[in-house]
Amino acid sequence: MPEPDIHESRLRRLEHLAVALVNEAAAGNSPGLLDPDIDLLLDRLEGLVERLRASRGGP
């Protein structure tokens, strides 16, 4: 049985977290969260994904 890819697992967890946060914001459950805040959140998450990919040493 192959070992699980820890980077892929982290990437999936990050993806699920991002979707949950954006869904909550879009549903209006966070009245203080504005479009610029959502854009900043997405930018930060993209940066985290890039750092995770770079640490893996692959595309």
Phi, psi and omega per residue, in radians:
M1 nan 2.226 -3.123
P2 -1.219 2.630 3.093
E3 -1.268 2.514 3.107
P4 -1.165 2.518 3.112
D5 -1.417 1.874 -3.054
I6 -1.129 -0.592 3.120
H7 -1.191 -0.716 3.119
E8 -1.112 -0.684 3.116
S9 -1.107 -0.761 3.116
R10 -1.135 -0.690 3.124
L11 -1.105 -0.727 3.104
R12 -1.117 -0.745 3.113
R13 -1.083 -0.732 3.112
L14 -1.106 -0.714 3.109
E15 -1.078 -0.793 -3.135
H16 -1.129 -0.687 3.095
L17 -1.099 -0.785 3.140
A18 -1.071 -0.782 3.140
V19 -1.096 -0.746 3.138
A20 -1.092 -0.775 -3.141
L21 -1.138 -0.751 -3.134
V22 -1.189 -0.691 3.101
N23 -1.081 -0.748 3.123
E24 -1.097 -0.767 -3.139
A25 -1.132 -0.739 -3.113
A26 -1.197 -0.506 -3.134
A27 -1.357 -0.144 3.108
G28 1.462 0.253 3.125
N29 -1.334 -0.171 3.125
S30 -2.124 1.448 -3.043
P31 -1.058 -0.413 3.140
G32 -1.516 -0.020 -3.096
L33 -1.643 1.984 -3.098
L34 -1.778 2.945 3.140
D35 -0.917 -0.766 3.105
P36 -1.071 -0.584 3.107
D37 -1.166 -0.716 3.120
I38 -1.134 -0.739 3.100
D39 -1.058 -0.748 3.117
L40 -1.107 -0.746 3.102
L41 -1.019 -0.822 3.139
L42 -1.120 -0.707 3.090
D43 -1.065 -0.759 3.137
R44 -1.135 -0.722 3.136
L45 -1.156 -0.680 3.072
E46 -1.087 -0.699 3.093
G47 -1.092 -0.704 3.101
L48 -1.129 -0.702 3.115
V49 -1.092 -0.766 3.134
E50 -1.097 -0.716 3.102
R51 -1.116 -0.712 3.127
L52 -1.136 -0.748 3.098
R53 -1.103 -0.725 -3.135
A54 -1.138 -0.624 3.140
S55 -1.228 -0.397 3.116
R56 -1.379 -0.483 3.133
G57 1.488 0.362 -3.125
G58 -2.310 -3.060 -3.121
P59 -1.217 nan nan
